[in-house]
Each structure stands twice: as structure tokens, then as C-alpha cells.
Amino acid sequence: MRLALATAILALAAAPVVAEPAKPPATIPTVYVIHYKTGPAWLAGKPLRDQPMGPHGAYMRKLFAEGRMLAAGPTVNTEGAAPLVDGGVILLRAASLDEAKAVMAADPAVTAGLFVGEVRTWRVAFSKGEPLAPPT
């Protein structure tokens, strides 16, 4: 009996270890990129400070405070004599592409014609998870 027990224990000890399946990585939320370009109401040749952007800035601060906007800022054309803003980019967390498009369409800079925009789905491939983690 002892020999059978010892043999069973040795057999189990020598058996290959079956590891638990790896846990899938935490889901990274979908992020949408809004790419703005200057629109028909943009004052050509004028710097950003001379554009009527107050309502747009308030809208951006609201999106940021709600945790929906991850990052945003102007794009700058540096090829001329002086750097000029020629649009902007927003990284936006939204439930769907339609929601992201609605956020862009409601932007006062878009409704005023200062910007026109395009929304693209961005599938995050690399992230430390810090700025893209779901809001708490």
C-alpha cells in the first residue's frame, strides 16, 4: 500500500504542470481621433489669439472635465514665415463613432465654421493604460 502511494505521489510530481490559462489583457477603451482643419470662417493669416475661439475653448474644458477628452491641442504649420495654427487634434473617449461625430458636430468652432473636422476610430495598440483607463 505504501509502495502504491509513493508511486502515485512520484507520478503526480513528475507529471507536467498545467498552467492556468493567461488572463486576457484589460480591455482598452476605444478612442476616437477628431482631426480639425481650418474652416471657411477661419480668419486666414491671423494667429490663434485673433480667432474667435472662446466658445470652443469652453467646450474643450467641459469635455476634459467630464473625462471624455484625453488630450487635445492645435496643429501648427511651421513652413511659413511664422508658425500658424492650421487645425487641431482631440483624443476622445466615446461609446460609438456616432457619438464621437455628434461631439464634433456640437463643437462651437464647427458650428461657427471656424473648423471642419473628421472623426476616425483609433484602435490603441500600445498603452501603459494610464491616460486611457476608463473614468472612475
N, C-alpha and C positions, 0 to 999 in steps of 0.2 A: 504494500500500500504506500509506504514511504517512497519507494523507488518510483512508483507511478506518479505520485505527487511531485517529486523532484523533477521527473522527466517533463511533466506538464508545465511546471514553472520555467524550466530551461527553454522549452519550446516557445512559450509565450515571450520570454525575454529575448530570444533570438529572432522573433518574427519582425518583419519590417514595421516601422512605426508609420501609422497612417495619420498624417497631419490633418487638422481641421481645414476645411476649405477657407481660403483667404476671404476676408470680408471685402465687399466691393467698396471702392473709394466713396467718400461722402459726395453726394450729388452737388455739382457746381451749378448754380443757377444760370439760366440763360440771360445773357446780357445783350442789349441792343446798342448799336452804334448809330448815333444821329450825326450825319455829316452835313453841316450847313455851308452854303456858299452865299455870297452877296446876292441880294435880290434887286428888283427894279427900283425900289425906293432907297437903296443904299446911296449915300452921297459920295459918288466916285471921287477918289483922290483925297478924301478927308480922312483924318485919323479917327480911331475908335472913339476917342473922347469927344469928337464933334458929331457923332451919330446919336440919334435919339434912342438910346438903348436902356433907359431906366426901367421900363416895364419888363423887358427881357431879363435884366439882372435880378429883379424881384422874383420873377418866375423861376429862375435858376436856383435862387436861395431857397424858395419854397420846396422845389424838388429835392434839394440836398437835405433840408431839414426833415423831410418825410422819409429819408433813407432810400429814395428811389434813384437818385443820381449818384453814381460812384465817383465820377470825375468829369470835369468839363474845362474847356478853355478855348481861346481863339487860335486859329491857324494864321500864320503870318507869311506874307510874301516878302522875301528879303532880296529879291532880284532887282528891284528898282533903286532909285537914289536914296530913298528912306523906306524902312520896313513899314508895310501897311497890312492891317488885318484884312483877310480875304474870306473869312468864314469862321467855322469853329467845329468842335467835336464834343459830343457828350457820350459817356458810357452810362447807359440807363438800364436799370433793373425793371422789367415789366412782365406781366403774366402772359402776354402774347404779342405777336408782331402787330396786330391791330391796335392793341393798347399803346404800344410804343409809337405807332403812327399818329394816334389821337393826341398823345402828349406833344409830339412835334407840331401837329396842326394847331394846337391850342396856344403855342408859344406866341406871345405878343409880337416878337420880331418877325415871325412868319405871317401872322395876320396883317401886320403893317406893311409887308413886302420888303422889309429890310433883309431878310434871309429867305432862301428857298432851301429845302432840305431833302435828304434821302435817309431812309432807315434801313439798316441791314442787321440781320441776326449774326451775332458773334458767338461762335462756339469756343469757349475758353479751353485751350489745350494745356496750358501750364499756368498754375496759380499756387501761391502759398496759402490761399484761402482767406487771407486777412481782409482785403478790401472787397472781396466778392462774397463773403459769408452773408447768409440771409439776415435781414434786420431782426433785432430782438424786440 
